[in-house]
Amino acid sequence: MSLLGRPPGLIPESGGTLILRLGFDYCQVYFVPGVVQGERVTAEGEPAEVPRRRGDRQRQAIVAAVRELLQEKPFAELSVSSISDRAGVARSGFYFYFDSKYAVLAHILAEVAEELEELTGDFAPRGDDETPAQFAQRMVRSAAAVYAHNDPVMSACNSARSTDAEIRDILDGYNEAVIEQVVAIVEPEIAAGTADPITGDVRGLVRVLSAATALALSGESLFLGPDRELDRAVDVLEKLWLHALWGGRAEE
């Protein structure tokens, strides 16, 4: 999840683009700067959602092709030619929208980020009528739903991150955005005395929790066990987030 009106997150900009803003304590950086619709997209700069023109079917065909191909082979075996062939577009059509296969992956992960925001209610803070347990459930189950909907993309990405630096950089940018938004929720609760994390290093704690969540939801056998029981893992993740962040106040 390896997890405000809109604080750090997907922010609409003029011209129909969006940016993914990370509001770090020491600076403000942009993981996904907006680009003009129709221009070529790079792996470093992909809008989270681009308004779809009626004639912009090639872009979506390319994205769909990558999703389909990842059900058949690892990302490392994908080529621009194989993606173009599956999408039914010429190579020149591919390069009109994306500068590499990694740019397509960045586009997909930006869509994943937006989907996660929608399911979590834009990472809305816990309200007075939501218990810490319900909050943990909202976050973890939203992430589980997003991973399931975008499988095998997320599984393929996490499997390749140790051997592919470009995929690792894209995933790290996605994860940093999630971490930042969760920290922005928890820190005000700590200040208000309604959260009691197991360590003062909140960012480090959220990073570890997010990494465990991402690997478990990606189907990593170390987390799921030989029977690959995802439901059990989700239940454990909910309790892990709950007690790690709320500690003695977890049942309040």
N, C-alpha and C positions, 0 to 999 in steps of 0.2 A: 504494500500500500504505500513497498520498497520500495501511505497516507502521509468581505465577509460582508446596508448595501455593498458592495463587492470590495472587500479589503484585498490583501494579496491574493491573486488568483487570476482568472481570465477576465480581462478588462476590455470592454469595447472601445475601439478607437474610430476616428473618422475614416471614411472611405470603405466601410464595411469589413474591417479587419479586427482581429483581436490579438492581444498580447498576453503572455503569461508572466505576471509580475511576481518577483520574489522580494518580500520586504525584510531583508536581513537587518539585524540591529545596527550593523556598521556601514551598510551601504544599501543601495537599491540596484539590483541587476535584472536584466531581462533575458529569460531563457528562450522565449519565442517572440521575436519582434514581428510586427505586422508587415506584410508585403502586399503589393497591389495585386488584385485578382487578375489571373491570366499570366502573370510573370512567372519565370522559372523559380522553383523552390529549392533551397539547399537544406542539407541535414541540420545546419546550425540555425536556420531561420524559417520556421514553418508556422503559419497562423493556426490557431486551435480550430478555427472553423472559417471556411471561406464561403461567402454567399455563392450559391450554385446558379450559374446562368443556364439557360435552356440548352445551349450548345456545348456546355462543359461536361459532356458525358465521357470524354476520353480520360479525363483525370480520374473520375470515379471508377472507370473500367480498369485503370492501372492499379488503383488501390485494391479493388476487389480481386484482381489477379494475384497480387502479393498475398492477400489473405488466403486465397485458395491454394496457392503453391506451397505455403507454409504448412498445409495439412499433409503434403506429400514429401517434402524434403526440408533439410535445414536451410537457414537463411544463407549460409556460406555457399550453397550450391545454386542459389538463384543468380541469374544474370539479367542484364537489361534485355537481351534478346528473348530469353524465356518468358520474362514478364510481358514484353511487348506482344509476343506471339499469343500468350494466353488472353491478353486484354483485347487483341484484335486491332492493335494500332501499330503504326510504323515506328521505328526507332526515333525518327525525328519528332514524332508526336509525343513519345515518352520524354525526350529532352526539352520539349517546349514547356512541360509542366515541372519536371524534376531533373536535378542535375546528376542523380545517382540513385541506386536502389536504397541507399541509406536515407535519402530525403523522403522516400515513400514511407519508410519506417517511422521517421520523425512525424510525418503527417498523421499516421495511424495513432501514434502515441499521444499526439495532441488531441485527437478525437477521444481517446481513452480518458485523458485528463478532464475533458469537458463532461463526458458521461459520468465520471466519478463525482464531479461537482454537482451535477444535477441530482444524482441519487442521494447525496449527503445533504441536500438542501443548501448548496453553495458553502459547504463546510460550516454550517451555522453553529454558533456556540450553543452549549447546553442551556435550555430555558428552565424556568422555575418548575415547570410541569414535567421535566425529563430527568430521571434519576441518572447517576453515573453509569449504572448498568445498562440502561436504555441507550445512553449516548454511545457506549462502547459497542453495543449491538448495532446501532445505526451505522457506525463507521466501518466496522469489520464486515458486516453483511453486505453493505454497499460495495465494498472492495471485492468481496467474493463474487457478487453478481457481475461486476464489471470484468473481472478476470474470466469468469465462465463465458460471458458474452463475446469476449475477444480472444478466446482460446482457438487456435494454438499460437496466436501472435505473442502473447505475454510469456507463455512457456518457452517458445523458441528464443525469445530475446534473453530471458534469464539463463537459459542453457548456454547461449553463445557469449555472454558477457565476459567470461573468464578468458576467452581466446580472441575476441574481436574488440579492439579498442574503440572503434567508432560506435558500435552498439552499446558498449559500456558507457561512453560519454553521453549518448542520447538518454539511456536509462537513468544515469546519475542526475541529469538535468530534470527529468520527470520526477524522480524521487525527492530531489531537493525541494521542488515546489510543494509536494505533498507534506514533507516534513515541516516546512515553514508554516504552512497553514494550520497544522495540528498544534505546533508550538504557540501560534498566535491565539489558539483557543484555550490552551492549558494555562499559560502564564497569568492571565487575568484571574483565573480561578485560584491559583496559588496565592496571588496577592490578596484575594478576597477571603482566603482561608477555607475555601470549599474543595480544594484539591490538596493532596499530601503525597507527592511522588516519592518513590523509594530512594531517589538521589537528587542532589541539587543540580546536577547536570541534565537539565530537562531536554535540551537539544540532542545530547548524546543518547539519552534514554529513548526518545522518540525515534531516533535513527535506527537503533537496534530493534525496536518493536516493528518499525516499518520494514526493515530487512527480513525479519522473521516472517512477517505477514506475506511479503512478496514471494518469498521462496516457498512457503507452504501453499499459497494459492496457485503457484505455478506448477504444483504437483511434485515438488522435490520429495523423493522417497525418505530422506532423512527426517522430514517432518511428518509425513503421512504414514510411514511404516509400510510393511510388506502388503498389507491389505488395502492400502491407499484410500483410507477412510477420510474423505475431505470434511464431512460433517463434524466428525469428532475434532478435527484440527481447528475448524472454525469456532467451535465451542471453547476450546482451549485458548485460542487467540483472543476471544472476547474477554475471558477471565484474566488473561495476561495483561491486556491493555487496561482493564478496570483496576486491578490491584496494583499494577506498577505505577499508575498515574494518580489514583485516588487513595491508595493505601488504606489507612484506618478509616477513611470516610467512604470507602467503596460501597458500603451497604446503606448509606444515608439517602 
